[in-house]
Amino acid sequence: MKINRRRLLQALGMSPALLAESTEAAQKKASPKTAQSAGSKLVGLNPKGMPPAIQLAPLAPRMNSLDGKTIYMVDIGFNNGDVFFQQMQRWFQEHMPSVKTIYRRKIGAYPQDDPDLWKEIKAAGAAVIMGVGH
């Protein structure tokens, strides 16, 4: 098996310029620690680190019917989200008049919390349609 000295030197963190001289001269110039590690195992660390553990949340139970229920339509501010939800409300009025729809604009960007809105939805809503854009 032929060893690519340039790649080996790069893997050890040494300059490929050492190839310009003899192998013996390169070994003399290399630090003792680097020369020793040539035959040992290399250990690499992931520069991204370790992400925090995530908590899974179960899906909400399915409803048998939307009749008589209140659906919140929450817009996070994507372009023309309000127009889209107005069209959805019209559809519900025409095709499912027993379903009550409430449009709300969430405070802040998508990842920001809006505890007052969530509290209102938990108290009065049966379902949420969240418009998150494209």
Stockholm file with secondary structure:
# STOCKHOLM 1.0

chainA/1-134         MKINRRRLLQALGMSPALLAESTEAAQKKASPKTAQSAGSKLVGLNPKGMPPAIQLAPLAPRMNSLDGKTIYMVDIGFNNGDVFFQQMQRWFQEHMPSVKTIYRRKIGAYPQDDPDLWKEIKAAGAAVIMGVGH
#=GR chainA/1-134 SS CCCCHHHHHHHTTCCGGGGGSCHHHHHHHSCHHHHHHTSSCCCCCCTTCCCCCCCCCCCCCCCSCCTTCEEEEEECCCTTHHHHHHHHHHHHHHHCTTSEEEEEECSSSTTSCCHHHHHHHHHHCSEEEEECCC
#=GC SS_cons         CCCCHHHHHHHTTCCGGGGGSCHHHHHHHSCHHHHHHTSSCCCCCCTTCCCCCCCCCCCCCCCSCCTTCEEEEEECCCTTHHHHHHHHHHHHHHHCTTSEEEEEECSSSTTSCCHHHHHHHHHHCSEEEEECCC
//
